[in-house]
Amino acid sequence: MSLSHYSNSVAATNNYEPIFLNQFEVIITPPAIITQNVNLLVEHVKSIKGLPELTPSGVVKQYFKFASRSYADGRPSQTDANLTIEFEVNLNENNDAYVYNILRKWADLVFDPLTGKQGLKKDYVGELYVALHNKNKDIFREWRFKPVFPMSQGKNGDNISPMDLDYRAEAENGIYKCKLNLQADSYVENMIGKL
């Protein structure tokens, strides 16, 4: 006979699995003009941040004398998503920093700082797919972001992390980790069990 703190727990007696935040898949589809090595992007993804959780709403208040009552605002405060994907960057046999070069080419479609050329949205948007799964690869939550495009973020206005060089960097910290900021106008989310 098991102890009551175990036998009275539905999660324990049914062997429910926890959600592990390292069990995810990311598929990035840049604009069609970028074709070289794009399938290698997924191999270098370290993390993704900014996945939408709730559509936030502001709060409005009304007052009767000194008492207040609160209501959800009449409109959502945000309907888009701001995502940050971090990659580790390698060189291939041709000394091509292919992850960086793909991301840079994509960002240059929006605005190329070397030529001053600005792109049209139809030419610089891509897609992003993110799936959370269990250890058995069963997907329980997924997002499809379309359209997405590189955006500027941060004090320097960079949409890709600059290479900050350091002779004293330790082994893991010395690997170039490139962050790409993406703006998503729209997304669809599917979740098991959501009513």
LUMFIMAR-162759 format. One record per residue (C-alpha): residue in three letters; x, y, z. Coordinates in steps of 0.25 Angstrom, whole numbers, plus 5000, padded with zeros to 4 digits. Layout:
<pts>
ALAXYZ/...
</pts>
This chain:
<pts>
MET500050005000/SER500550144996/LEU500650265005/SER499450355005/HIS500250475000/TYR500550384988/SER499250304986/ASN498350434988/SER499050504977/VAL498450494963/ALA499650534956/ALA500550434963/THR499650314962/ASN499450344947/ASN500850374944/TYR500650504938/GLU501850564932/PRO502350704935/ILE502550804924/PHE504050814920/LEU504450944914/ASN505550884906/GLN504550794898/PHE504250884886/GLU504450904871/VAL504551024863/ILE504451034848/ILE504851164841/THR504451204827/PRO505151324822/PRO504651394810/ALA504651314797/ILE505851394792/ILE506751334803/THR506951184799/GLN508451154803/ASN508551064816/VAL507251104822/ASN506950964827/LEU508250984836/LEU507551094844/VAL506850994853/GLU508050924856/HIS508651054863/VAL507451104871/LYS507751114886/SER506551184891/ILE505251264887/LYS504651364896/GLY503351454894/LEU502351344891/PRO501051404893/GLU500251354906/LEU499051434907/THR498451554899/PRO498651664909/SER497551764912/GLY497751894920/VAL496851924932/VAL495852044933/LYS495352084946/GLN494052154951/TYR493852214964/PHE492652244973/LYS493152334984/PHE494452274989/ALA494152124984/SER494652074971/ARG494151964962/SER495051914951/TYR494751864937/ALA495551804925/ASP495851914915/GLY494951924902/ARG496151874894/PRO497351784895/SER498651854898/GLN499451764888/THR499051674877/ASP500451644871/ALA501651574876/ASN503151614878/LEU504051494878/THR505551474880/ILE506251354875/GLU507651324880/PHE508551234871/GLU509951184872/VAL510851224860/ASN511751124853/LEU512651134841/ASN512551024830/GLU513750964822/ASN513751094813/ASN513851184825/ASP512451234823/ALA511651274836/TYR510451224829/VAL509451254841/TYR509951394842/ASN509951414827/ILE508451364825/LEU507951454837/ARG508751574831/LYS508251554817/TRP506851544823/ALA507051674831/ASP507651744819/LEU506351714811/VAL505651804821/PHE506751914821/ASP508151894815/PRO509051984823/LEU510151974813/THR509352024801/GLY508152094808/LYS507152004800/GLN505851984807/GLY504951864804/LEU503551844802/LYS502751764812/LYS502351664802/ASP503851634799/TYR504351624814/VAL503351544822/GLY503451394825/GLU502851294835/LEU503151234848/TYR502651104854/VAL502851064869/ALA502450934875/LEU502450894890/HIS502450734891/ASN502750634902/LYS503950534902/ASN503150444892/LYS503050564882/ASP501550574884/ILE501150724881/PHE500250784892/ARG500450934888/GLU500851004875/TRP500951144869/ARG500951184854/PHE501451324852/LYS501151384839/PRO501651484834/VAL502951504842/PHE504151594839/PRO505351644846/MET505151774854/SER506051864861/GLN506151854877/GLY507051904887/LYS507852034890/ASN508652014877/GLY507451984868/ASP508051854864/ASN507251744859/ILE508351644860/SER509351634872/PRO510651704869/MET511951624871/ASP512551674884/LEU513951624883/ASP514751584896/TYR516051524898/ARG515751484912/ALA514451414909/GLU514251274914/ALA514051154905/GLU512451144905/ASN512351294906/GLY513351314895/ILE512451254885/TYR511651354877/LYS510251344880/CYS509351424870/LYS508051474875/LEU506951514864/ASN505751594868/LEU504551564860/GLN503251644859/ALA501951554856/ASP500751624852/SER499851504853/TYR499851364859/VAL499051244861/GLU499151154874/ASN498751014876/MET498750954889/ILE498250814894/GLY497150824905/LYS496850974902/LEU495350994902/
</pts>
